[in-house]
Amino acid sequence: MRAFKNYNLVMRKLSLFIVLSLLWVAVSSQAQRKYSVYAVGFYNQENLFDTCHDEGKNDSEFLPTGSYRWNGLKYSHKLRNMARALADMGTDVLPDVGCAVIGLSEVENAKVLDDLTAQEPLRARGYKYVHVEGPDSRGIDCAMLYNPALFAVKDVKLLPYVPSSSMKSDYKTRGFLTVTGEMAGDAVAVIVCHWPSRFAGSPYREHAASQVKAIKDSLLKANPDMKVMVMGDMNDDPTNKSMKDVLGAVGDIKSVKEGNMYNPWYKLLARDGVGTLSYQGSWNLFDQIVMTPNMVDTGGKKDFSTLKFWKNQIFRRDYLINTEGRYKGTPKRTHASGIWLDGYSDHLPVVIYLVKEQK
């Protein structure tokens, strides 16, 4: 409950309890106040491919004849596993509801999203999706799941990654899926990202950050009240230049200024050493959700008349973690060392919780 302390006297002096069926939290002091709670998440799906070839895409590894021997059995298990994890996200606070919005990366196409949302745990919640086919050579895209009872989609755009003059003009990678809509009566924008890999080099991710910042600034210029969240697999940690300096996502809530974004994951990595993926025995925290200053209580005003950040978590369940062998304690992925593990992803999901005072 460390993030709970961010609300200082408000949350420290009030007694919080969850009323599950109505999606609200009643906070009691001398007078009772009621707060609606919304969960927003992100989860890298680690190669959610179907078993068919997509023309023009390099998806040969995930065909029945490919190196992973990807077949109907493995695909059906992958769908079942990912749907289980996605449906569980946010249920630590909202057991009967889960997340209102979940950004996704590494999904192949609309077909896998049709198949994913048809899985019982997600179908029962009524999840829909937004997706725009992108230019990535492997065919992996970003997408967004949403519960239409909690989030209304207004507009969807895939804004392309435009190479800089120093890059090859034909460089292709994932674009920036930008979804505007309404949550809890507030105008909200979600920018779902999957920035260039570590192999590409830091300048490629810094360039991605500069383009996302421009998108964010444009949204705020059109509507200063817009609540903007940038989420995704950044392939960089909160402490790296792309996030901290270029995007301006700072980890100290009191230091968030106009033009910045707030990054609640900064201290989790820098102070606590926890992350969302493990590489050669060390943790990274590539999976992040950051937000504009109008979503945080930067000045201690205690004004929750609009959506405000409450707390964040790296979402963990025992089934997401390897329990034995050389990878014990790390995310249980689909394949490792060429062996099918019937797992989930090499990344752990992340969730933030937002609150708004009921009138």
Stockholm file with secondary structure:
# STOCKHOLM 1.0

chainA/1-359         MRAFKNYNLVMRKLSLFIVLSLLWVAVSSQAQRKYSVYAVGFYNQENLFDTCHDEGKNDSEFLPTGSYRWNGLKYSHKLRNMARALADMGTDVLPDVGCAVIGLSEVENAKVLDDLTAQEPLRARGYKYVHVEGPDSRGIDCAMLYNPALFAVKDVKLLPYVPSSSMKSDYKTRGFLTVTGEMAGDAVAVIVCHWPSRFAGSPYREHAASQVKAIKDSLLKANPDMKVMVMGDMNDDPTNKSMKDVLGAVGDIKSVKEGNMYNPWYKLLARDGVGTLSYQGSWNLFDQIVMTPNMVDTGGKKDFSTLKFWKNQIFRRDYLINTEGRYKGTPKRTHASGIWLDGYSDHLPVVIYLVKEQK
#=GR chainA/1-359 SS CGGGGGGHHHHHHSEEEEEGGGTEEEEESSSEEEEEEEEEEEEEEEEECCSSCCTTSCCGGGSTTSTTCCCHHHHHHHHHHHHHHHHHTTTTTCTTTCCSEEEEEEECCHHHHHHHHTSHHHHHHTCEEEECCCCCTTCCEEEEEECTTTEEEEEEEEECCCCCTTSCTTCCCCCEEEEEEEETTEEEEEEEEECCCGGGCHHHHHHHHHHHHHHHHHHHHHCTTCEEEEEEECSSCTTSHIIIIISCEESCGGGCCTTCEECTTHHHHHTTCCCSEEETTEEECCEEEEECGGGSCTTCCCCCSSCEEEEEEECCCGGGBCCSSTTTTSBCCSEETTEECCCCCSSCCEEEEEEEECC
#=GC SS_cons         CGGGGGGHHHHHHSEEEEEGGGTEEEEESSSEEEEEEEEEEEEEEEEECCSSCCTTSCCGGGSTTSTTCCCHHHHHHHHHHHHHHHHHTTTTTCTTTCCSEEEEEEECCHHHHHHHHTSHHHHHHTCEEEECCCCCTTCCEEEEEECTTTEEEEEEEEECCCCCTTSCTTCCCCCEEEEEEEETTEEEEEEEEECCCGGGCHHHHHHHHHHHHHHHHHHHHHCTTCEEEEEEECSSCTTSHIIIIISCEESCGGGCCTTCEECTTHHHHHTTCCCSEEETTEEECCEEEEECGGGSCTTCCCCCSSCEEEEEEECCCGGGBCCSSTTTTSBCCSEETTEECCCCCSSCCEEEEEEEECC
//
